[in-house]
């Protein structure tokens, strides 16, 4: 077992701008679900001339709440951590109203019919005005955001580091309320492990994730995430070695401690783990069946 502990103490009123630090405000979308927790967090960075991070789903009520929150200010940049449908679609309407350019890593090529459609299905219409690469910097009068490429949850996932507060807008890469779903074919467990290890090389003081509460002193959580994923992966490998042949069989035993409502998402992450084990040579896949090597 690991010491991974979740923080679900997150009582926030949707549509209300809350100051979470001197430079950061949060506005919660009213889209709660088993996959989005209390909803998606949109962040406003700075004052006067501001950046908006993850506008959220295409929701007119949330758009009105955002525009109210920045009344009298200028939105200069709209940044998107990744193009899941609970994070990016409202960027188009926010851009139309404010004139701000959208910035992100880029688009994805996964087919729209791939995998199970969850609340976090892919926004295939999203295409940023400007693409960002690792280390690119976006500036405002009082803020500096640096792009950190963190693929895994999605192939185009980026975090954004607010240099003035040593804060990281973590999207769905690391959250305090639950682990992140890795859904193939776009989600990749090997990339996800690498992106988690990348965070251990940094000195961020706080993470502001796309769902749930912010997390101070976040590196112990990242280490717990890595240990938890290794534990899950070893349990999955062991079940295959014991004769399990279907993802459903594996989920029923390995994720017995998880709410059955989330077993569909667990099946996606299980498939990602299986593919990662094959890539490492710890399993083989023959005619669509995973086998011990």
N, C-alpha and C positions, 0 to 999 in steps of 0.2 A: 504493500500500500504506500501511498504518498501522503504528504502533509498538505495537499492542495485543499484550501478552504475558500469558500465563496462568500462574497459580501453582497447580500440582497437588500441591504438597508438603503433604499433609494425611493424616497417619497418626494416626487416632483410633479407639479401641476403642468399638464400639457399646455403649450401656447404662451407660457409666461417666461420672460427672459430673467434668468437668475445669474447674478455675478458670482462666478466660482473662483476668480482670482482677479488681481488688478487689471489684467489685460484680456480676460476671457469671460464671455457670457454664454450660457447654454439655454437653448429653447428646445423643449421636448416635443416630438411629434406624437399625436394621439393614435399610435398604431401598435398597441400592445399585442403580444402573441407569445407562444412558447419559444419562438426563435428570436424575437426582438425584445423580450423582457417587458419593461414598462413602455417601450417605444424607442425610436431612433433619436439620438441627440444631434442637434445642429449647433455648431459653435460659431460665435461671432468674436473675432480677434481684433483688438484695438478699439479706438474711439475716434470719431470724426471721419477718418478714412479707414475702412474696415475690410477684413477678409471674412468670408463665410465659408465654413468647412462642412461638407456633407449636408446639402439642403434638404435631402430626404425624399420621400415618395411624392408623386404628383398629387398634392393635397392642397386645395384652395384655402382651407382654414389655416393650415400651417404657413402658407405663403403670406397670408394676411398678418399672421402673428410675427413673422420675420420682418416684414415691411414696417410694422408698428415698432418693433424693437430697434430698428435702425433709422427711425424717423429723424430727419435733420442731419443725417450722416450720409456719406457716400460709400457704397460698396464698390471697392476697386478690384477685388479678385473673388472668384468662386472656386474653391478647391474641393476635389472629390477624392476620397481615399480609395474607393473602388466602385465598380459599376453594378452593384446589386440593386434591385428595385426598391429597396428601403433606404438607399443612400443617395442615388444620383438623379432620378428623373426630374425632380423639381428644379434642377439647375437650369433647364431650358426656359422655364417661365420666369425664374428669378433674373436670368440674364436679359430676357426681353424687357423686363420692367426697369432694371438698373443700368443696363448697358455694360456690366462687368464681364470680363472674359472668363471662361471656364478653363481650369487647369487640372491635369491628372496625368498619370503615367501613359494612358492610352486606352484603346479598345481591346475587346477579347474576341476570339474566333470560335468559341465553343458553340455548337449548334443549339438552337433554342429548344429543341426537343430532348436534349440530353438530360438524363437523370431525373430525379424527382423534383417537381416544382414546389419550392417552399416559399415563405414570405420573402426570402432573400434570393429570389430567382434573378436571372441576369437581365439587366437593362440593355438590350442589344441596340437600342437607338442612341445610346450615349457615345458622343465623340467630342473630346475636349477641343477648345480653340487652340490651346497650347499644350504640348506634351512636356512632361518633366522627367528628368533623369536623376539618378542618385547624385545628391550633393547640390542640385540646383536650388537657388535661393530666390524667394519672393519677399519683397520689402514693402513696408508701410512707414508712416512717420514715426511710429513708436514700437514697431514690431518687425521681427525677422523670422520667416518660416523657411526651414530647410527640408528638402524632400529626402525621404529615406525609403528605398525600394524594399518591400517586404512581401514578396509573392508567397503563396501557399494557400491561404483562404481563397484568394483568387489570383490569377496570373498577373493582374494589373494592380494589385494592392500596394498602396503607399501609405506610410505614416508621415506626419509633418511635425518637425521639431520647432517649438517656439523658443528661440535662443535666449530671449530676455528673462524667461522664467524657468529654463531647463525643464520644459514640459513637452510631452509627446502626445499628439493627437493620434491615437492608436487604432482608430477604425475598428475593425473586427479581428485584428491580429491578436491582441491580448485584452481580455475583459475580466473584470473582477467578479462578475455575477455568474459566469459559466464559461466553459471552454468553447472554442470556435469550431464550427462545422467545416470540415474539409470535404468538398463534394467534387469528385472527378466527373468529367474529364478536365475541367478547368482548374479545380483545386488539386494541389499536389502536395502529398505529405512530406516528401523529401525536401522540397522547397520550404515547406512550413518549418521543419526542424531547423534548417539553415537560417531562416529569418528570425526564429526565436534566439538562436545562438548569437546572431548579430546584435541583438539588444543587450546581451551580457557585456558587450564591449563598450557600452555607453554609460553615461552618468546622469540620466534623466532623473529628476526629483519626483515627478508625478506623471501619470498617464491619464489622459482624458479619452476614454473609449467611446465607440459609437453607441453603446448600450450600457446602461447601468452606471454605478457610481465611479467617480475618479479614484485612482489608487496612488497613494503616496508611498515612497520607499518601494518601488515596484519590482526591483530585481529578485527578491525572494519569490515573488509570484511567478516570474518568468522561469526561474529554476524549478519551481513546483510544476509548472506547465510541462517542461521538458521531461521531468521525472514521470509525470502522469502519462504522457504520451508513450514513453518507453515502456512503462508498465502495461498499458493497453496493447502495445504492439507485441510484447512478449506473450501476453495472454492469448492473443489472436494466433500467433505462430504455434503455441502449444496446443490450441484447440484443433488446428489443422493437422498437427502431428498425431493427435488422438483420433482423427478420422472425420472431423467435421468437414462437410463438402459445400454447404451453402452459406451465404452471408447471413440468412435468417437464423440458422443454427448457431452461428458464432455470436450474433447479437444477443440471442436469448440467454446465453450463458455469460458472456464477457460483460454485457451491459445490463445484467440483472438488477444492478443498483440504481439504474436510471429510469425515470418516469416513462412508462410504456408509450406515452404520447410522443416522446422524443426518439423512439426506436427507428422511425423512418430516417431521421437525421443521423442516428448512430450507424445505420446501415451504409450511408454514404461515407462517413469517416472510416468505417471498417473496410470498405472497398479501397479507400485511399491507403490505409495501412497495409492491406494485402499487396497492392501494387508496389508500395515502398519495400516490402519484404522481398518481393520478386526482384526488384532492381538491385537489392543488396545481395542477391544470391541465396537468401535464407529460405525461400520457397520457389517453386516453379509453377507455371500456369500451362496446363495442357488441355486443349480443346475447351477453354473457358473454365476449367476446374483448377483450383489451387491445391497443390500437393507439397508435402515435405520433401526437401532435397536429400 
